[in-house]
Amino acid sequence: MKDRSGLLWRGASVAALLVSFMTIVPDLALCGTAAGGSGHASLPPVWVAAPFVLLLLMIATGPLFYPRFWEHNYKRVSIALGGAVALWYGFRMEHGTHLLLHTLEEYLSFISLISALFVVAGGILIRIGRRGSPLVNGALLFFGAILANVVGTTGASMLLIRPYLRINEGRLKAFHIVFFIFIVSNVGGGLTPIGDPPLFLGFLRGVPFFWVLAHVWMPWLFTVIALCVILMVLDFISAKKGRTSDSTPSPEGRLIELRGSKNFIYLALLIVAVFLDPAVIHGFPSLQELFGLPFGIRELIMAGIAVAAYKTSDQDALAGNEFNFEPIKEVGFLFIGIFATMIPALQLIGSYAQEHAAGFSVSRFYWSTGFLSGVLDNAPTYLNFLAGSLGKFGLDPGVASDVARFAHGMNSPVPGDVSSTVYLMAISIASVFFGALTYIGNAPNFMVKNIAEQAEADVPSFVEYIYRYSVPVLLPIFAAIWYFLFNR
């Protein structure tokens, strides 16, 4: 039995991290007051963000202190807290209904994509004819990081997590799961707009498609290699100390064996569907304009692909993956609460970032975007700080040509400051990389956690994930990136 006082201390430390954004509450409150008298869109009072903080705290503490209640009631808790915020916005906030519909549209886009990727990947069975070892695991996760830029972090995570668990059967430890989340589910997707949602939103706003690859590949490569090396060292030490068991025989047969390969066609169609947007393809129809629906044609296409993939999937592949809908169900219910309850937090933070952008250094943009991306949805966090940084340079975030000028580089109006390119690098890196700080930082994190738990792997709790892995492993690497790239 773990020491109860130790668990309480850890819970308190995580609670402090989850509400770190509340350190700017006085300033946010002043922003809300100022907005009311300056013609800006009305802002909610700070206390309306309380359900968001409460939901994060319950996600962190529920499985640890009241697991039975949480397992049976997390759906009700998430919907109740999200519903409370939705009622406030629907009846008390000016333009609140419009904001709720916009959030619903974002949620439907989010859940359509990750659900389709989850179903399609579940019908692809990958068997690797090698036993898990430090070198094999490091190579597999490095490959996963590259793959994440082609099929997204969700797609790469769903394709590789089950074969990764299988080759390490009998020797699997908590750090194996954590580093998979670090590398494949987060940092790996930092090179292309396909890789992670914030970068895709930047692409839609006017950032050239290959801009991120050209400017971020060095810190990406440094971070991925550093994490792979740390994983291999931990794996080697664990095996040497006899903490892993190699009793399971090495798989026989070819190096890689595939079943359900036709699902790669569905995967390709999903990637194409991501770009079926009027902002990407000029003149492409939008169902919002045609039918007034709260979602677009991409979401319907993705839903159709998911249904077709499930109906036609290789049954042996589904059985081999032990496919079920529990992981995506948990993500769906928890994130509908997160999307709803974080509306006031994002409004307050967005207003603060834009009104105070002139006084923000590139370091502050980096750390603010990063830490908030670890506890908020990183896509709107990216957009808020992108808008703030564009405002600092006198540019309009709603004009694609201004965003493109910002990406290509402009001199700062502040003497001695860095160029706009460095600001965009800081926001892009932080929004993607820092998503690995918590289980809620990125959607694949939760799905990987759930799949690993179903495989009866040793999965760290929300609290343990942060204090044992995120803080000692990720923060020094992120600090090194800051020191060498943004510490001006």
WOQUI-V171685 format. One record per helix or strand of 3 or more residues. SS is the DSSP state (hx for helix, st for strand). FROM is the first residue (numbers start at 1). LEN is the number of residues. If there is no record, write none. Layout:
BEGIN
<<SS,FROM,LEN> <SS,FROM,LEN>>
END
This chain:
BEGIN
<<hx,4,15> <hx,20,17> <hx,46,20> <hx,67,26> <hx,96,27> <st,125,4> <hx,134,34> <hx,174,10> <hx,187,3> <hx,197,9> <hx,211,30> <st,256,4> <hx,263,12> <hx,287,5> <hx,297,16> <hx,315,6> <hx,326,30> <hx,357,3> <hx,362,14> <hx,378,15> <hx,400,9> <hx,420,18> <hx,443,12> <hx,462,25>>
END
